């Protein structure tokens, strides 16, 4: 009896578990295969030079700080039409309205490195850095970066020095809502009550 109840608890607990390690998406030729949302930055009519903050909030993302809208950045690989650029070498955060399980974006930089960090409720989940060789902005098509296989609600881009960073084709997949932590215990308790009632009826 105890073994059966323990097995049920373990099985239910597995459904509520969340992967412990993110899988970085580092310098690949394509983004997420089937995202819930893709933002190409043509979805909202803005003019070049506009500061981008919450204009894309209806699509599930906001930006902070120092992100500038450009109506056409098509000369870069995997960029088409509009994009956003940070010229100032400052950290930029992509904030998601809901927890996500995966995110990718086309990124280019004029030189130097960028550190990408995934966070959940302000706590670092995973982080990695990538160095962009000088003068490869317009030629290197392996320029999708991001994370998958973990829950997060923010991606922070931290360029080194005065590196300017451009971003396009932002895609993300929403995370599955986890089961409450107490649910496995509740189910085991209900199962035990059912067994006790069955024994009483037999007696």
Secondary structure, 3 states (H helix, E strand, C coil): CHHHHHHHHHHHHHHCCCCCCCEEEEEECCCCCCCCEEECCCCCCCCCCCECCCCCHHHCEEEECCCEEECCCCCCCCCCCCEEEECCCCCEEEEEEEEEEEEEEEEEECCEEEEEEEEECCEEEEEEEEEECCCCCCCCCCCEEEEEEEEEEEEEEEECCCCCEEEEEEEEEECCCCCCCCHHHHHHHHHHHHHHHHHHHHC
